[in-house]
Amino acid sequence: MNTLSIFTVTTLAAALVACGTVPQPSPALDRAHASYELLQGDPKAVEFAGPEMTQAREALGAADAARARGDTLRSVDHFAYLAQQRVAIAREAANAKTWDKAAADAKAGSVGDKAARDVAAARMATQAKGAELAAATAGAQQDKARNTELEKQLKDLGSRQTDRGDVITLGDVLFDSNRAELRAGGVRDMGKLVEFMKNHPKRTAMIEGFTDSQGAESRNVELSTRRAETLRMALIDQGVSGDRLRTRGYGEAYPVASNGSAAGRQMNRRVEIVLSDEDGVAKPR
């Protein structure tokens, strides 16, 4: 078992013991590991790209650690992308140094002009590819910083990841019983969400209202719809464009707890805000 594999197994085992959960699969990370294993089997890389291989191994270790911690799949995949880029840079470094050696050997052996030109052309192509990869990696580092800030903002909002996107759940504390008007502090409580929407102008939001099962079903649908629309208008009043906000009232549908207890009914009386991805796309319910 190679050093990276030992590191990966040890990291994952320690995390599993600590949290008792199984990290979610990451195909991107699996591909990065496969690419690194191919790189390890390349004699040119082993001979000429030792430092770059070390950087690739460390990048993979960071991705493994993120997965073991239970980071979001988006975060794990981003670390995996960085690792994949490091593998590519190591491979290009190996190619460049191989061509350098070939050029030196050609000069020492006084080979023909055509052979020397071929070596020089291959070297230039390798340099261009290396520069391209370096630029891509720099961009990925910037993306990483943006993703880190995004994760922090979503955490501050109390969002959770679902198959529909990031979802913020607001209890019925924003409203008086059986009413759709926001309480006095309700608008103030929307401040972080308003700031998030302004910082991410391409994102949209679906605002969904829900009630418990008490009362007539038609009344519950109406109340949940009015509450969702009230939140939409509050966001618009604070500067969020109305065409980025949609609403839907579901009444007593989709309960998250039993309506047989007061505590369960309180959990079911809620508004959920489903945030889209950066392309403005959110999966429908």
C-alpha positions as CSV (number, residue, x, y, z in Angstrom):
1,M,0.0,0.0,0.0
2,N,1.5,3.4,-1.0
3,T,1.9,6.4,1.2
4,L,-1.2,8.2,-0.1
5,S,-3.4,5.1,0.3
6,I,-2.2,4.7,3.9
7,F,-2.9,8.4,4.5
8,T,-6.4,8.1,3.0
9,V,-7.4,5.0,4.9
10,T,-6.1,6.5,8.2
11,T,-7.9,9.8,7.7
12,L,-11.2,8.2,6.8
13,A,-11.0,5.6,9.6
14,A,-10.3,8.3,12.2
15,A,-13.2,10.4,10.9
16,L,-15.6,7.4,11.0
17,V,-14.7,6.6,14.5
18,A,-15.2,10.3,15.6
19,C,-18.6,10.9,14.0
20,G,-20.0,7.4,13.3
21,T,-21.1,8.3,9.8
22,V,-20.1,7.1,6.3
23,P,-18.9,10.0,4.1
24,Q,-20.9,10.4,0.9
25,P,-19.3,9.1,-2.4
26,S,-17.5,11.6,-4.6
27,P,-16.9,10.4,-8.2
28,A,-14.7,13.4,-8.8
29,L,-12.4,12.4,-5.9
30,D,-12.3,8.8,-7.2
31,R,-11.2,10.1,-10.6
32,A,-8.5,12.2,-8.9
33,H,-7.2,9.2,-7.1
34,A,-7.1,7.1,-10.3
35,S,-5.2,9.9,-12.1
36,Y,-2.6,10.1,-9.3
37,E,-2.2,6.3,-9.4
38,L,-1.5,6.5,-13.1
39,L,1.0,9.2,-12.5
40,Q,2.8,7.1,-9.9
41,G,3.2,4.4,-12.5
42,D,4.9,6.8,-15.0
43,P,8.7,6.4,-14.7
44,K,9.2,9.9,-16.2
45,A,7.1,11.5,-13.4
46,V,8.9,9.6,-10.7
47,E,12.3,10.7,-12.1
48,F,11.5,14.3,-13.1
49,A,8.5,15.5,-11.2
50,G,9.1,14.7,-7.5
51,P,8.1,18.1,-6.0
52,E,5.0,18.3,-8.2
53,M,3.9,14.8,-7.3
54,T,4.3,15.8,-3.6
55,Q,2.0,18.7,-4.2
56,A,-0.5,16.5,-6.0
57,R,-0.4,14.0,-3.1
58,E,-1.0,16.8,-0.5
59,A,-3.9,18.1,-2.6
60,L,-5.5,14.7,-2.6
61,G,-4.9,14.4,1.1
62,A,-6.8,17.7,1.6
63,A,-9.7,16.3,-0.5
64,D,-9.8,13.1,1.5
65,A,-9.8,15.1,4.7
66,A,-12.7,17.2,3.6
67,R,-14.7,14.1,2.7
68,A,-13.8,12.4,6.0
69,R,-15.0,15.5,7.9
70,G,-18.4,15.3,6.3
71,D,-17.9,18.5,4.3
72,T,-20.5,19.2,1.6
73,L,-20.1,17.3,-1.7
74,R,-19.6,20.7,-3.4
75,S,-16.6,21.4,-1.2
76,V,-15.2,17.8,-1.6
77,D,-15.5,18.0,-5.4
78,H,-13.8,21.3,-5.4
79,F,-10.8,19.9,-3.5
80,A,-10.8,17.0,-5.9
81,Y,-10.7,19.3,-8.8
82,L,-7.6,21.1,-7.3
83,A,-6.0,17.7,-6.8
84,Q,-6.7,16.7,-10.4
85,Q,-5.1,20.0,-11.6
86,R,-2.0,19.2,-9.5
87,V,-1.7,15.8,-11.1
88,A,-1.9,17.4,-14.5
89,I,0.8,19.9,-13.6
90,A,3.0,17.1,-12.4
91,R,2.6,15.2,-15.6
92,E,3.4,18.3,-17.7
93,A,6.5,19.0,-15.5
94,A,7.6,15.5,-16.2
95,N,7.1,15.9,-19.9
96,A,9.0,19.3,-19.9
97,K,12.0,17.9,-18.1
98,T,12.0,14.9,-20.4
99,W,12.2,17.1,-23.4
100,D,14.9,19.2,-21.7
101,K,16.9,16.0,-21.3
102,A,16.2,15.0,-24.9
103,A,17.4,18.4,-26.1
104,A,20.6,18.2,-24.0
105,D,21.2,14.7,-25.3
106,A,20.6,15.8,-28.9
107,K,23.0,18.7,-28.5
108,A,25.7,16.5,-27.0
109,G,25.3,13.9,-29.7
110,S,25.3,16.4,-32.5
111,V,22.1,15.1,-34.1
112,G,20.6,16.6,-37.2
113,D,18.9,20.0,-37.4
114,K,15.4,18.4,-37.9
115,A,15.7,16.3,-34.7
116,A,16.8,19.4,-32.8
117,R,13.9,21.4,-34.2
118,D,11.4,18.6,-33.3
119,V,12.7,18.6,-29.7
120,A,12.4,22.4,-29.4
121,A,8.9,22.4,-30.8
122,A,7.8,19.7,-28.4
123,R,9.3,21.6,-25.5
124,M,7.5,24.8,-26.5
125,A,4.2,22.9,-26.7
126,T,4.8,21.4,-23.2
127,Q,5.6,24.9,-21.8
128,A,2.3,26.3,-23.2
129,K,0.3,23.4,-21.7
130,G,2.0,24.0,-18.4
131,A,1.2,27.7,-18.4
132,E,-2.4,26.9,-19.3
133,L,-2.7,24.4,-16.3
134,A,-1.1,26.9,-14.0
135,A,-3.6,29.5,-14.9
136,A,-6.5,27.0,-14.4
137,T,-5.1,26.1,-11.0
138,A,-4.9,29.8,-10.0
139,G,-8.5,30.2,-11.1
140,A,-9.5,27.2,-9.1
141,Q,-7.8,28.7,-6.0
142,Q,-9.9,31.8,-6.4
143,D,-13.0,29.6,-6.8
144,K,-12.1,27.8,-3.6
145,A,-12.0,31.1,-1.7
146,R,-15.4,32.1,-3.1
147,N,-16.8,28.7,-2.2
148,T,-15.5,29.0,1.3
149,E,-17.2,32.4,1.7
150,L,-20.4,31.0,0.2
151,E,-20.4,28.1,2.7
152,K,-20.0,30.6,5.5
153,Q,-22.9,32.7,4.3
154,L,-25.1,29.7,3.9
155,K,-24.2,28.4,7.4
156,D,-25.0,31.9,8.9
157,L,-28.4,31.6,7.2
158,G,-29.0,28.2,8.9
159,S,-29.4,26.5,5.5
160,R,-29.2,22.8,4.8
161,Q,-28.3,21.0,1.6
162,T,-31.0,18.9,-0.1
163,D,-31.5,17.4,-3.5
164,R,-33.4,20.5,-4.4
165,G,-30.7,22.9,-3.4
166,D,-29.9,24.9,-0.2
167,V,-33.0,25.3,2.0
168,I,-33.6,27.8,4.8
169,T,-36.4,26.8,7.2
170,L,-38.2,29.6,9.1
171,G,-40.6,28.6,11.9
172,D,-43.9,30.3,12.5
173,V,-42.3,32.7,15.0
174,L,-42.3,35.3,12.3
175,F,-46.1,35.4,12.3
176,D,-48.9,35.6,14.9
177,S,-51.2,32.6,15.1
178,N,-53.4,32.2,12.1
179,R,-52.2,35.5,10.6
180,A,-50.0,36.2,7.6
181,E,-48.6,39.6,8.7
182,L,-45.0,39.7,9.8
183,R,-44.3,40.4,13.4
184,A,-42.4,43.6,14.2
185,G,-39.0,41.9,14.2
186,G,-39.7,39.8,11.2
187,V,-38.4,42.2,8.6
188,R,-35.2,42.6,10.6
189,D,-34.7,38.9,10.7
190,M,-34.6,38.9,6.9
191,G,-31.5,41.0,6.9
192,K,-29.0,38.1,6.3
193,L,-31.1,36.6,3.5
194,V,-31.4,40.0,1.8
195,E,-27.6,40.5,2.0
196,F,-27.1,37.0,0.6
197,M,-29.4,37.6,-2.4
198,K,-27.7,40.9,-3.1
199,N,-24.3,39.3,-3.0
200,H,-25.4,36.5,-5.4
201,P,-27.5,38.3,-8.0
202,K,-27.9,35.2,-10.3
203,R,-29.6,33.1,-7.6
204,T,-33.3,32.9,-7.3
205,A,-35.5,31.6,-4.5
206,M,-38.7,29.6,-4.1
207,I,-40.6,30.6,-1.0
208,E,-42.9,27.8,0.2
209,G,-45.5,28.1,3.0
210,F,-46.8,25.2,5.2
211,T,-49.2,24.8,8.0
212,D,-50.2,22.0,10.5
213,S,-53.3,19.9,9.9
214,Q,-55.7,21.8,12.1
215,G,-58.5,23.7,10.4
216,A,-60.0,23.4,6.9
217,E,-57.6,22.3,4.2
218,S,-58.6,25.2,1.9
219,R,-58.0,27.7,4.7
220,N,-54.5,26.2,5.4
221,V,-53.5,26.4,1.7
222,E,-54.7,30.1,1.7
223,L,-52.8,30.9,4.9
224,S,-49.6,29.3,3.8
225,T,-49.8,31.0,0.4
226,R,-50.3,34.4,2.0
227,R,-47.4,33.9,4.4
228,A,-45.1,33.0,1.5
229,E,-46.2,36.1,-0.4
230,T,-45.7,38.3,2.7
231,L,-42.1,37.1,2.9
232,R,-41.7,37.8,-0.8
233,M,-42.9,41.3,-0.5
234,A,-40.7,41.9,2.6
235,L,-37.6,40.9,0.5
236,I,-38.7,43.1,-2.4
237,D,-39.1,46.0,-0.1
238,Q,-35.5,45.5,1.0
239,G,-34.2,45.6,-2.5
240,V,-34.4,42.0,-3.9
241,S,-35.8,42.0,-7.4
242,G,-39.3,40.4,-7.5
243,D,-38.5,38.4,-10.6
244,R,-36.0,36.3,-8.6
245,L,-38.7,35.3,-6.1
246,R,-41.5,32.8,-6.5
247,T,-44.0,31.6,-4.0
248,R,-46.2,28.6,-3.3
249,G,-48.5,27.6,-0.5
250,Y,-48.8,23.9,0.3
251,G,-51.0,24.1,3.4
252,E,-50.8,20.9,5.5
253,A,-49.0,18.9,2.8
254,Y,-45.4,17.7,3.3
255,P,-45.3,17.6,7.1
256,V,-41.9,17.3,8.7
257,A,-43.3,16.0,12.0
258,S,-46.4,14.4,13.4
259,N,-49.5,16.6,13.8
260,G,-50.5,14.5,16.8
261,S,-48.6,16.7,19.2
262,A,-48.2,20.5,19.8
263,A,-44.5,20.3,19.2
264,G,-45.0,18.5,15.9
265,R,-47.6,20.9,14.8
266,Q,-45.3,23.8,15.5
267,M,-42.6,22.3,13.4
268,N,-45.0,21.9,10.5
269,R,-46.0,25.5,10.7
270,R,-43.1,26.9,8.7
271,V,-41.8,28.7,5.6
272,E,-39.1,27.1,3.5
273,I,-36.9,29.2,1.2
274,V,-35.2,27.1,-1.5
275,L,-32.2,28.8,-3.0
276,S,-31.2,28.0,-6.6
277,D,-27.8,27.3,-7.8
278,E,-25.5,30.0,-9.4
279,D,-27.4,29.5,-12.7
280,G,-30.7,30.4,-11.1
281,V,-32.0,26.8,-11.3
282,A,-33.7,25.0,-8.4
283,K,-35.4,21.6,-8.7
284,P,-39.2,21.6,-8.3
285,R,-40.9,19.8,-5.5
